[in-house]
Every structure is written in C-alpha cells, then in structure tokens.
Amino acid sequence: MKNKKKIILITGSGKRIGKELVLGLSKIVKSYKFILHYNELHKEVEALIKRISKDGGSAKPIKFNLLETSNIESFVLKAEKLYGRIDVLINNASIFKAKKLNKISNKDLDEMIDVNLKAPFLLSKFISSKMIKRKNGKIINFTDSIGVSKTWKDYSHYCISKGGLETMTKVMSLELSPYVQVNSIAPGKILKPINSSKNLYNNSYNSKNAINDIVNTAHLLIESKFINGESFKVDNGESLI
C-alpha cells in the first residue's frame, strides 16, 4: 500500500464518534478517502462531505440499514465500487439502549445483536476476503470500556453485544493474520451522555482531549503493521477504578 491512498469505510459516520473520526482523520492525513455509511442522517453526512471536500479531501456517502443483515454482502459490493476497494473498515455504528432484563423482547435482543455484533461480523467477513487477496487491510471495532469491563444493570443486551465484539476482535486477529490486523478501541464517556446514560460513568473529563485520543488511536491502528488483537481503552483510566 506504499504511496497509495487508503480507502476507509466508517459505519455510523453521521454523528458522534463516527463524525469525529472522519473530521479528525481527514485533518491528520489528507490522502485518506472516506466511505461514509449512514442510515438516516443524510443531510448531516452531505454536510460532512462538503466540509471534507472544502479542505481538499474526498468522501462519498452510502446508505444502508445494518438491521438488514441478509443484505450486507450486496452492501459491501456497492461500497467497494465507490473507490474500487476498502483498505480500512471501522465498525463504529451501534445501538445504546437501557432496558430491564425481564422486559427485553426477542425483537430488542435481535436489533441490539444485529447492529452491534452481527453486522460488524459480516462486514468484516466479506471485506476482509478482498483484503487478504491484496495482502493488506485493517479492521477497527468500537466497543465500550466500562460496558465490557464492568457492565451495567439494565443494559444487559448492550453489554453482551459489545463483549461479543471484543471476543470477535481477538479471534479475527488470529484468523486474518498476517495480512489483516484487527483491533478494537474501547471509549469511556467522551461525548455528552444520551438520556439515562448520564449516570453510568463516574469520571468526567475533557471531551476534546478524549476525542483527540480516539482519533490518534485510530490513526495509529490504521498505519501500524504490528499491532494485532488488542483493545485500546480510552476512558481516562475509569475501567481500572
């Protein structure tokens, strides 16, 4: 991949961490090209593309509902056609909802697992097959520092899905080595909490610093040739308390 521009697919790129990844990485490396996946935030993604283009970068949008797991292979084919290949897959999109264990329906469980675990699994499966043929590729999964290491009451299906993604990272790093490196980033509280999640974390810290560290960690993993099967916690040490 020397002297070639890296093509990066980021799921859930229209808001929060996904959006910050696009903005941050596009500033660090001007040669990166982005495939911005979204489901409902069309205007937000279009605005993001204009912002990147204004700074001399390149990005293209692609719409897809990750709940449609049976159609993921065809989605991958469409995404690959946008720039001809995918060099880096960042599985960022996820669902985050609270619900008591005895209130979780089959539909609730299916949706959480499909978006947070099954979709990343299938995306990684189909995209990595081309990466292996090219003998180069990176997969970065976004998990959750506290939700995996400590877990939370009333978030059982969420914690299970993110814990599964951590395990998937490890086993795929073995199966896809040496040509594809698979790692995960496990954030803590880095953005304004959503609804009832505001009390799930103990520490409060500068979100700008946290976002910068998330972006820099992603950049490290994109460019590294020798980091594989690791989980990088970016949570100000809260998972250790």
N, C-alpha and C positions, 0 to 999 in steps of 0.2 A: 504493500500500500504506500510505499515511499513516493512522495511528490503527488499523490492522488488526494483529491478532496474526499473527506469522509461523509457518507450519507447517513444521517441519524434519524431514526423513527422514534418519536416520543408519543406515547399514548396519553390521552387526557391532557393535551397541551394548551388548552384554552384558559386555564385558571390555576391559581395557587402554585404548587411546586412545579407542575409542568410548564406553566408560563415562565416562571422564574428561571427554569433550566434553559429554555430557549433563549431568553434575553441574555442570561449570563454567559452561556457557552458561545453565543454569536459574537459577544464582545471579546472573549478570550482568543478565539480562533476565527478569523474572517473567512477561512476557506471551508468551514463546515457548511453542509447543506442539510436542511431540515425537512422532514415529512411530518406535518403536524396533524395528528389524529384528533378528532373531536366527534361528539355525538350531537350535542345541542347548541354549543356556543359558536355558531357560525360567524357572527359579527365580531366577536372577540378574537377569533383566530384570524380573520381577514385583517383586522386592525394590527395584529401582531406581525403578520406577513408584510404589511406596508411599512411597519416600523423597522423590520429587519432589512427590507429592500432599500429603504432610505439610507441605511448605514452601509450599503454595499454588499449585503448578504443575500442569501437565496433560501426560500422556503415555499413549500406547496402544501395545500390542505387536503385532507381525505376524511370523509365522514363514514362512521361505522358504529353500530351498536354492539358493544362487546358481549351483550347478553345473547347475541346470535352466534353462539359458539360453533354451530354446524356450518357456518359460512366463513369462518376465519381463514381457511385456506384460499378461498377466492379473494378475500380482502387482501391477503398478503401478496397475491399475484398483481392486484391493482396497485398496491403501494409500491411494489418493486418497479413497476413500469414508469412511475413518475420520474425517477432519475436513473433507472437501469439496474439498480441494486440497492441493498441495505447493508451497510457496514456495521452499524451500531443499533441495537434495539434497547430502548429504555422503557421497561414496563412500569409506568408511573400511575396510570388510571386506577382508581379504586373506589369502593363504596365504604362509607363510615357511618354506621347507624347503631343506636342503642336499642336493645330490646331484651326483656327478661327471658330467661331460658325457656320457661313453660309457655311463653307467648310466641315463640319463634315458629312460624309456619314452614311447611315444605317450600313454599314459594320464597319466603325470606331467606332461607338457607341456600336454596338454589341460586338466587340472584347474587348473594354475597360470594359464594364459592365460584360461580361462573366468572364474575368480573375480576375478583381479587386473585384467583388461583388458576382456574381452568383456562381462561383467555391468555394469561401470560405463558402458561404451559404450552398451549397450542401455537401461539405466536413464536415462541422460542423454537419449538419443534420444526415448524415449516421454514422459518427464516434461517435457522442455523444450518439446514441442509445445503443451502447455497453458500453460506459462509465457509463450510468445511471444504466444498469444492474449490473455493478461492484460497483456501488455507489462511483465512484471516477473518476475524469477527469479534465483536464484543456484545455481551448481554448484561444489562444492569437492571436489577429488580429493586423496587422500592417497597420496603417492609415497614416496620414500626418498632422503634427502640423499646418503648415501655409496653406496648401491646403484646409483644412477643416475649420479652424477658420477665415481666412481672404479671402481665394480663390484667384485665379489669372485670369487675362484676357488671353484668348486664350487657357485655359486649362479646359474649362467647363465640358467636359465629364469625365476627370480625377477627378476633384474636386467632381462632383456628385457621382462618384463611391466610393470615399473614405468617403464622407459624409454618404452614404448609409451603408458603413461598420461600421462607428461609431454607427449609429442607430441600426444596426444588433447586435452589441456587447451588447447594453443595453437591447434590447428585449429578446435576447437569454439568457442573465444572469438571467432574470426573469423566463423564461420557463424551464431552465435546473437546476435551483436551487432546492435543496441544494447540490446535489451531484457533479455537474459540475460547476466550476467557469469560467466565460467568461469575459475577459478584453482586452483592446487594448493598444498598445504602439504607440505614435504619434511622430516620429522623425522630427527634423528640418534638416538643412544641416549638415550631419555628414560625408559625403564622397565627393570626388571630383565630382563636378557637371557634368552632361551629356549635351553636346551640348548647346542649347539655354537656358537651365535651370540655367546657371551660375549667372544670374542677378535676380533670383526670391527671393533670401533671402538677407536681409540687413546685418545681423551679420556674422562674420567669427570667428570660434573658433576651438580649438584643436580637430581634428577628433579622435585622440586616446582616449582622455578623453570622447568624446561623445560615441564612440563605447563601451568603458568600462561601461558607464552608461546604455546603451541599454542592454548589456549582463546582467548586475547586476539586471536591472529591470525585464528582462525575468526570471532570476533565482528566484527572489522574488515571481513572479506570479506563477511559477511552484510549488514552495514549500508552498505558502500561502494556508490557509484553510478558510480565512475570508475576502478576497478581491474579490469583485464581481461587475461587471458592470461599472468599472472605466476605464478612459482613462488617461494614463500617458504621458504627453508631455515631450519629451527630446529634447529641442530646445534652451537651454541657455536663456529662457525667451522671445524669439523673438515674440511669439504669443501674448504677452502682450503689445508690443510696438505699 
